[in-house]
Amino acid sequence: MHGGCASKEPMNLSHLLDSLDGLKTLVFKLLPTEVTDLVAAVPMTTDGPWTEDQKAVYQKNIGIPAERSYWKPGGFNNVPLSKSEEREKWIDAVAKIPHRYLFLDPDAGFYRRHTRDSRRILVPDELKRILTNRDVLIIYRHQYWPKTNHQDARVYPYVSDGLHILREACLTACAYQSPAASLFFVSGVPDKIAPFADGLRRELRGEHTRRLVE
């Protein structure tokens, strides 16, 4: 499928506050508050329903409060399987969340297509539907090993491949990259991701500027 994508399920309680969750905390702290104050979150759980205490831990870690955290879009405790009526209803419900910036936390991120009955990823057509009447999606993505002729040593191959997938779909994107996981900022309009790219660029210095890939 992905040349060996990570096996961790999206937003599984057993991984709450693990080392990769720290990356989400870091990136949101680097972004300007005038941006993060407008971000809503869809945790995309696969082992819900979570207790209110468990939700509070996640919300505190990410820095997005309960009133901007959407745990059950369409009434579903967990992300429905792809290629199902329930999945269509879930996508429609996420698309209707009334915030200009939306953080999607599927861990396995996005890919060109669904394979088998996958809930682990989003595909470009789903991203475009969720972007309707919205400026930017922020998507968490684990490392994978794409089959590609990647050449740029400054960019991790899975980040380069992810950006290529998005651009193939006529979406604009940049990413905060790290070896094990990254956050992608995605829009249908090029200038909409500027507040995120500009904010990260201001905070990153010296060697750290390689973290931002545009």
C-alpha positions as CSV (number, residue, x, y, z in Angstrom):
1,M,0.0,0.0,0.0
2,H,2.4,2.7,1.2
3,G,5.6,0.7,0.8
4,G,5.3,-0.1,4.6
5,C,3.2,2.5,6.4
6,A,3.2,2.6,10.2
7,S,0.7,0.1,11.8
8,K,-0.4,2.4,14.6
9,E,-4.2,3.0,14.5
10,P,-5.4,6.6,14.4
11,M,-5.9,8.1,17.8
12,N,-5.7,5.0,19.9
13,L,-5.8,5.5,23.7
14,S,-2.8,3.3,24.3
15,H,-0.7,5.9,22.5
16,L,-2.1,9.0,24.1
17,L,0.7,11.3,25.2
18,D,3.4,9.2,23.6
19,S,6.5,10.8,22.1
20,L,4.9,11.5,18.7
21,D,2.0,13.3,20.4
22,G,4.7,15.7,21.6
23,L,5.3,16.8,18.0
24,K,1.7,18.0,17.8
25,T,2.1,20.0,21.0
26,L,5.4,21.6,19.7
27,V,4.0,22.6,16.4
28,F,0.9,24.2,17.8
29,K,3.0,26.1,20.3
30,L,5.1,27.5,17.4
31,L,2.1,28.8,15.5
32,P,0.8,32.3,16.2
33,T,-2.0,32.5,18.8
34,E,-4.2,34.4,16.3
35,V,-4.1,31.2,14.2
36,T,-4.3,28.6,16.9
37,D,-7.3,30.4,18.5
38,L,-9.2,29.6,15.4
39,V,-8.3,25.9,15.0
40,A,-10.8,23.2,15.7
41,A,-9.9,19.5,16.1
42,V,-11.3,16.2,14.9
43,P,-9.3,13.5,16.9
44,M,-10.5,10.7,14.5
45,T,-10.6,7.9,17.2
46,T,-10.8,4.2,16.5
47,D,-11.3,3.0,20.1
48,G,-13.9,5.4,21.4
49,P,-16.0,6.5,23.1
50,W,-13.4,8.1,25.4
51,T,-14.2,9.4,28.9
52,E,-14.4,13.1,29.5
53,D,-11.1,12.8,31.5
54,Q,-9.4,11.1,28.6
55,K,-10.7,13.8,26.2
56,A,-9.4,16.5,28.5
57,V,-5.9,15.1,28.5
58,Y,-5.8,15.1,24.7
59,Q,-7.3,18.6,24.5
60,K,-4.8,20.0,27.0
61,N,-1.9,18.4,25.2
62,I,-2.9,19.8,21.8
63,G,-4.1,23.1,23.2
64,I,-7.5,23.0,21.6
65,P,-10.4,23.4,24.1
66,A,-13.5,21.2,24.4
67,E,-15.7,23.7,22.6
68,R,-13.5,23.4,19.5
69,S,-13.0,19.6,19.7
70,Y,-15.3,17.4,17.7
71,W,-15.3,13.8,19.0
72,K,-18.4,12.4,17.3
73,P,-19.0,14.0,13.8
74,G,-22.2,12.6,12.5
75,G,-22.8,10.9,15.8
76,F,-20.0,8.3,15.2
77,N,-17.7,7.5,18.2
78,N,-15.1,6.1,15.8
79,V,-14.1,6.9,12.2
80,P,-16.2,4.7,9.9
81,L,-14.6,2.3,7.4
82,S,-14.0,3.7,3.9
83,K,-16.3,2.9,1.1
84,S,-19.3,2.8,3.4
85,E,-22.5,4.8,3.8
86,E,-21.4,5.7,7.3
87,R,-18.1,7.1,6.0
88,E,-20.0,9.4,3.6
89,K,-22.1,10.7,6.5
90,W,-19.0,11.2,8.7
91,I,-17.2,13.2,5.9
92,D,-20.3,15.3,5.4
93,A,-20.5,16.0,9.1
94,V,-16.8,17.0,9.3
95,A,-17.2,19.3,6.3
96,K,-20.0,21.1,8.1
97,I,-17.9,21.9,11.2
98,P,-18.0,25.7,11.3
99,H,-14.3,26.7,11.7
100,R,-12.0,28.1,9.1
101,Y,-9.0,25.9,10.3
102,L,-9.5,22.3,11.1
103,F,-6.9,19.8,12.6
104,L,-7.5,16.2,11.5
105,D,-5.6,13.6,13.5
106,P,-5.7,10.3,11.6
107,D,-2.1,9.3,12.3
108,A,-1.8,7.4,9.0
109,G,-2.7,10.7,7.4
110,F,-3.7,10.7,3.7
111,Y,-2.9,8.8,0.6
112,R,-3.9,8.6,-3.1
113,R,-6.6,6.0,-2.6
114,H,-8.2,3.7,0.0
115,T,-7.2,0.1,0.0
116,R,-9.5,-2.6,1.4
117,D,-11.8,-1.2,4.1
118,S,-9.5,1.5,5.5
119,R,-10.4,4.0,8.2
120,R,-6.7,4.8,8.7
121,I,-6.3,7.4,5.9
122,L,-8.0,10.2,4.1
123,V,-7.9,10.6,0.4
124,P,-7.7,13.8,-1.7
125,D,-11.4,13.7,-2.7
126,E,-12.3,13.6,1.0
127,L,-9.9,16.4,1.9
128,K,-11.5,18.5,-0.8
129,R,-15.0,17.9,0.6
130,I,-13.8,18.8,4.1
131,L,-12.2,22.0,2.7
132,T,-15.5,23.2,1.4
133,N,-16.2,26.7,3.0
134,R,-12.9,26.3,5.0
135,D,-9.4,27.9,4.6
136,V,-7.0,25.2,5.9
137,L,-6.7,21.6,7.0
138,I,-3.9,20.6,9.4
139,I,-3.2,16.9,9.0
140,Y,-1.0,14.7,11.2
141,R,0.9,12.0,9.2
142,H,3.2,9.2,10.3
143,Q,6.3,8.2,8.4
144,Y,5.9,5.7,5.5
145,W,8.3,4.5,2.9
146,P,7.1,5.4,-0.6
147,K,8.4,3.9,-3.7
148,T,9.8,7.1,-5.3
149,N,12.9,8.5,-6.9
150,H,13.2,11.1,-4.2
151,Q,16.3,13.3,-4.6
152,D,16.2,16.1,-2.1
153,A,18.3,15.2,1.0
154,R,16.7,18.1,2.9
155,V,13.2,16.6,2.7
156,Y,12.2,13.2,4.1
157,P,10.9,11.0,1.3
158,Y,7.5,10.5,2.9
159,V,7.0,14.2,3.3
160,S,8.0,14.8,-0.4
161,D,5.6,12.1,-1.5
162,G,2.8,13.5,0.7
163,L,3.3,17.0,-0.8
164,H,3.3,15.5,-4.3
165,I,0.0,13.7,-3.6
166,L,-1.6,16.9,-2.5
167,R,-0.3,18.9,-5.4
168,E,-1.5,16.2,-7.8
169,A,-4.9,16.9,-6.4
170,C,-4.5,20.6,-7.1
171,L,-4.2,21.4,-3.4
172,T,-1.6,23.8,-1.9
173,A,0.4,22.5,1.0
174,C,3.4,22.9,3.2
175,A,4.7,20.7,6.0
176,Y,6.5,20.8,9.4
177,Q,8.7,17.7,9.0
178,S,10.4,15.4,11.4
179,P,11.7,11.8,10.8
180,A,8.9,9.9,12.5
181,A,5.8,12.1,11.8
182,S,4.9,15.5,10.3
183,L,2.1,18.0,10.2
184,F,0.8,19.1,6.7
185,F,-1.0,22.4,6.1
186,V,-3.4,22.0,3.2
187,S,-5.7,24.5,1.3
188,G,-7.4,24.9,-2.0
189,V,-6.2,28.5,-2.2
190,P,-2.4,29.2,-2.1
191,D,-2.5,32.3,0.1
192,K,-4.6,30.7,2.8
193,I,-1.7,28.7,4.2
194,A,0.5,31.8,4.5
195,P,-0.4,32.5,8.2
196,F,0.9,29.0,9.1
197,A,4.0,29.0,6.9
198,D,4.9,32.6,7.9
199,G,4.4,31.9,11.6
200,L,6.6,28.8,11.6
201,R,9.2,30.6,9.5
202,R,9.4,33.4,12.1
203,E,9.9,30.9,14.9
204,L,12.4,28.6,13.3
205,R,16.1,29.7,13.3
206,G,19.2,28.4,11.6
207,E,19.2,24.6,11.0
208,H,15.6,24.4,12.3
209,T,14.4,26.1,9.2
210,R,14.7,22.8,7.4
211,R,11.7,21.7,9.4
212,L,9.5,23.8,7.2
213,V,9.0,22.4,3.7
214,E,7.1,24.5,1.1
